[in-house]
Amino acid sequence: MTDTIHQFLTFENSSPRTSGLVVDRRGRDKRLTEEDVQILRMAANGGQSVCAFGKIALLTEDGIETFQVTGEGKLTAAFCGNSTAAAIAYSGGLPGTVCVKGPSCEPYEVTSRIADGAVHQTWLVPDSPAMNLVWNGCRTILLNCLNDYAIIEGSLPERITPEQARRELFGDQTGAKVAIVQGAQSRPEVEFYNSNGRHGAAPQTGLASIALAARHGGWLADRFSGGMVSFQADGETRCVALPTIFEKSTQRLLFEMSPIRVTLSPVTRILAA
């Protein structure tokens, strides 16, 4: 594999959030061979000590493609605001609007700037309805605006793990994710789960999904009326604001995302050769 590959680590407020790879395939066939996939899967899982890991951003002539290494070691398409920020930081900033392709057939668009050492992103995302249902006695909302997300209220039923819940609700959709909302009515606390385990913080696509679902009203809007999410990270309770959403048109929404700091280091020549 002769692509330029960098390991990235992202931070919010000096706390590590996500690790993975930025792979520069501009000027090359963006399709990955099975050998490429094997190399990337191995290298992307090198940062398992941070909150989220196994993320991959391919930088191509058409924009950015984002992936996640699953718990079974497979590579699946998954939107990720942190890996997108890493690709932007690697490029020194991408002018204009960039298309980001993930699991859905329609990409979203990102405009960005780098200021004060952080990547600032605005996402233009297709609007999507929220589906309300009761799953195993828990109020649940399903969305497919970014990643497929299940937002579940309350503790999971006994003997059901977050991964089992994800599989029950989404089947074999390896890029699907789960957010579990607990805590007091006035201060909800959320745990986020990927197919490779608990995120350990608050992913940008998860925050965007909660903000979008709350925009449609109902119980989630009541829980997050203050616009803040609490979560556990680094052994502490932390809070973060939900992204602000603007209606760009009847079918497009504008998300103002929080800034992300990125560090990059070249992957060893053995992996890149």
Secondary structure in CASP SS format (residue, H / E / C, confidence):
PFRMAT SS
TARGET T0000
AUTHOR 0000-0000-0000
METHOD secondary structure of the structure
MODEL  1
M C 1.00
T C 1.00
D C 1.00
T E 1.00
I E 1.00
H E 1.00
Q E 1.00
F E 1.00
L E 1.00
T E 1.00
F E 1.00
E E 1.00
N C 1.00
S C 1.00
S E 1.00
P E 1.00
R E 1.00
T E 1.00
S E 1.00
G E 1.00
L E 1.00
V E 1.00
V E 1.00
D E 1.00
R C 1.00
R C 1.00
G C 1.00
R C 1.00
D C 1.00
K C 1.00
R C 1.00
L C 1.00
T C 1.00
E H 1.00
E H 1.00
D H 1.00
V H 1.00
Q H 1.00
I H 1.00
L H 1.00
R H 1.00
M H 1.00
A H 1.00
A H 1.00
N H 1.00
G H 1.00
G H 1.00
Q C 1.00
S C 1.00
V C 1.00
C C 1.00
A E 1.00
F E 1.00
G E 1.00
K E 1.00
I E 1.00
A E 1.00
L E 1.00
L E 1.00
T E 1.00
E C 1.00
D C 1.00
G E 1.00
I E 1.00
E E 1.00
T E 1.00
F E 1.00
Q E 1.00
V E 1.00
T C 1.00
G C 1.00
E C 1.00
G C 1.00
K C 1.00
L E 1.00
T E 1.00
A E 1.00
A C 1.00
F C 1.00
C C 1.00
G H 1.00
N H 1.00
S H 1.00
T H 1.00
A H 1.00
A H 1.00
A H 1.00
I H 1.00
A H 1.00
Y H 1.00
S C 1.00
G C 1.00
G C 1.00
L C 1.00
P C 1.00
G C 1.00
T E 1.00
V E 1.00
C E 1.00
V E 1.00
K E 1.00
G C 1.00
P C 1.00
S C 1.00
C C 1.00
E C 1.00
P C 1.00
Y E 1.00
E E 1.00
V E 1.00
T E 1.00
S E 1.00
R E 1.00
I E 1.00
A E 1.00
D C 1.00
G C 1.00
A E 1.00
V E 1.00
H E 1.00
Q E 1.00
T E 1.00
W E 1.00
L E 1.00
V E 1.00
P E 1.00
D C 1.00
S C 1.00
P C 1.00
A C 1.00
M E 1.00
N E 1.00
L E 1.00
V E 1.00
W E 1.00
N C 1.00
G C 1.00
C E 1.00
R E 1.00
T E 1.00
I E 1.00
L E 1.00
L E 1.00
N C 1.00
C C 1.00
L C 1.00
N C 1.00
D C 1.00
Y E 1.00
A E 1.00
I E 1.00
I E 1.00
E E 1.00
G C 1.00
S C 1.00
L C 1.00
P C 1.00
E C 1.00
R C 1.00
I C 1.00
T C 1.00
P H 1.00
E H 1.00
Q H 1.00
A H 1.00
R H 1.00
R H 1.00
E H 1.00
L H 1.00
F H 1.00
G C 1.00
D C 1.00
Q C 1.00
T C 1.00
G C 1.00
A C 1.00
K E 1.00
V E 1.00
A E 1.00
I E 1.00
V E 1.00
Q E 1.00
G E 1.00
A E 1.00
Q C 1.00
S C 1.00
R E 1.00
P E 1.00
E E 1.00
V E 1.00
E E 1.00
F E 1.00
Y E 1.00
N E 1.00
S C 1.00
N C 1.00
G E 1.00
R E 1.00
H C 1.00
G C 1.00
A C 1.00
A C 1.00
P C 1.00
Q H 1.00
T H 1.00
G H 1.00
L H 1.00
A H 1.00
S H 1.00
I H 1.00
A H 1.00
L H 1.00
A H 1.00
A H 1.00
R H 1.00
H C 1.00
G C 1.00
G C 1.00
W H 1.00
L H 1.00
A H 1.00
D H 1.00
R H 1.00
F C 1.00
S C 1.00
G C 1.00
G C 1.00
M E 1.00
V E 1.00
S E 1.00
F E 1.00
Q E 1.00
A E 1.00
D C 1.00
G C 1.00
E E 1.00
T E 1.00
R E 1.00
C E 1.00
V E 1.00
A E 1.00
L C 1.00
P C 1.00
T E 1.00
I E 1.00
F E 1.00
E E 1.00
K C 1.00
S C 1.00
T C 1.00
Q C 1.00
R E 1.00
L E 1.00
L E 1.00
F E 1.00
E E 1.00
M C 1.00
S C 1.00
P C 1.00
I E 1.00
R E 1.00
V E 1.00
T E 1.00
L E 1.00
S E 1.00
P E 1.00
V C 1.00
T C 1.00
R H 1.00
I H 1.00
L H 1.00
A H 1.00
A C 1.00
END
